[in-house]
Amino acid sequence: MTSSAPGSAATARPGISHPAPARPDADVPAGGRHLEHPDVADIRLEEVLHALADPMRLTVVRRLAAASRDVTCSEVPLPVSKSTTTHHFRVLREAGVICQVYRGTSKMNGLRRADLDALFPGLLERVLAAAEAQERRLSPS
């Protein structure tokens, strides 16, 4: 079950929770802003594949996979408007591919690698490897 900010018109949806922050030091303070994430049991392959099929979202996932820490949305530059960037991050979060938590005024992003690997062993690594191979193949020499 989810909790909404006071005065929010949002309603709780079954199967949506607030996962633990990607890092233990990312605790959300009481009264802080929370984002909805699917429970691990509710992550569906078709939604993950849909999220990964978009080139902009795949760019985000590749950047998060290469990072040694959680990153802000602005640390993943995309050649689209801010509202479109927000949409892409939301699709990834709602599919269960990434975890987003607020730290102060920053929205931090990290891959839900352990969850994805447990549900779909090898999928994320193969998609990342295929994206890298495609980039090398299509890059002008």
C-alpha positions in Angstrom: 0.0 0.0 0.0 1.3 3.5 -0.7 1.1 6.6 1.3 0.5 10.0 -0.4 1.6 13.4 0.6 -1.0 15.2 2.8 -3.6 16.8 0.7 -2.7 14.7 -2.3 -5.5 13.3 -4.5 -3.4 10.2 -5.3 -4.9 6.9 -4.4 -3.1 3.7 -3.3 -2.7 1.1 -5.9 -2.2 -2.6 -5.2 1.2 -3.9 -5.9 2.9 -0.5 -5.6 5.3 0.2 -2.8 8.2 2.3 -1.8 11.3 0.2 -2.0 14.2 0.8 0.2 16.5 3.5 -1.1 19.3 2.3 -3.4 21.8 3.1 -0.6 21.2 2.8 3.1 22.2 6.4 3.6 19.4 7.6 1.4 16.7 7.3 4.0 13.7 9.4 3.2 12.8 11.6 6.3 9.3 11.5 7.8 7.0 13.6 5.7 9.5 13.5 2.8 8.3 13.0 -0.8 7.9 9.4 -1.9 7.7 7.9 -5.4 5.7 4.8 -6.2 7.6 1.7 -7.4 6.3 -1.8 -8.2 6.8 -4.5 -5.7 9.3 -7.1 -7.0 6.6 -9.6 -7.4 4.7 -7.2 -9.6 7.5 -6.5 -12.1 6.5 -7.9 -15.5 8.9 -8.9 -18.3 6.8 -7.2 -21.0 6.9 -3.9 -19.1 10.6 -4.1 -18.5 11.2 -4.9 -22.2 8.9 -2.1 -23.3 10.9 0.3 -21.0 14.2 -0.9 -22.4 13.1 -0.7 -26.0 13.2 3.1 -26.2 16.6 4.5 -27.2 16.4 7.4 -24.7 15.5 5.0 -21.8 18.2 2.6 -22.8 20.6 5.5 -22.7 19.5 6.2 -19.1 19.9 2.5 -18.1 23.3 2.4 -19.6 24.4 5.5 -17.8 23.0 4.1 -14.5 24.7 0.8 -15.0 28.1 2.5 -15.6 27.8 4.7 -12.5 29.4 3.7 -9.3 26.7 5.6 -7.3 23.1 6.8 -7.7 22.9 9.8 -10.0 20.5 12.7 -10.4 18.3 13.0 -13.6 20.5 16.0 -14.7 23.6 13.8 -14.7 22.0 11.8 -17.6 21.9 14.3 -20.4 19.3 13.5 -23.0 18.6 15.4 -26.2 15.0 16.0 -25.3 12.9 18.5 -23.2 12.9 18.3 -19.4 9.3 17.1 -19.4 10.2 14.3 -21.9 13.2 13.3 -19.7 10.9 13.1 -16.7 8.5 10.9 -18.7 11.3 8.5 -19.6 12.5 8.2 -16.0 8.9 7.6 -14.8 8.4 4.8 -17.4 11.6 3.1 -16.2 10.5 3.5 -12.5 7.0 2.2 -13.1 8.3 -0.8 -15.0 10.6 -1.6 -12.0 13.9 -1.0 -13.9 15.1 1.9 -11.7 14.6 3.1 -8.2 14.1 6.8 -7.6 14.4 8.5 -4.2 14.5 12.1 -3.1 17.5 13.3 -1.2 16.7 16.8 -0.3 15.6 18.4 -3.5 17.4 16.0 -5.7 15.8 12.9 -7.2 18.4 10.2 -7.1 18.3 7.3 -9.6 19.7 3.8 -9.4 19.1 0.5 -11.2 17.1 -2.2 -9.5 19.8 -4.6 -10.7 19.3 -7.2 -7.9 15.6 -7.3 -8.4 15.9 -7.6 -12.2 18.6 -10.2 -12.0 16.5 -12.3 -9.5 13.5 -12.2 -11.8 15.1 -12.3 -15.2 18.6 -13.8 -14.8 21.1 -12.3 -17.3 18.5 -10.1 -19.0 20.0 -6.8 -18.0 23.6 -7.7 -18.7 22.7 -9.1 -22.1 20.7 -6.0 -23.0 23.6 -3.8 -21.9 26.1 -5.9 -23.9 23.9 -5.8 -27.0 23.5 -2.0 -26.7 27.3 -1.6 -26.5 27.9 -4.0 -29.4 25.3 -2.1 -31.5 26.9 1.2 -30.7 30.3 0.0 -31.8 28.8 -1.5 -35.0 26.9 1.6 -35.9 29.6 4.1 -35.0 31.5 5.6 -37.9 35.1 4.3 -38.0 
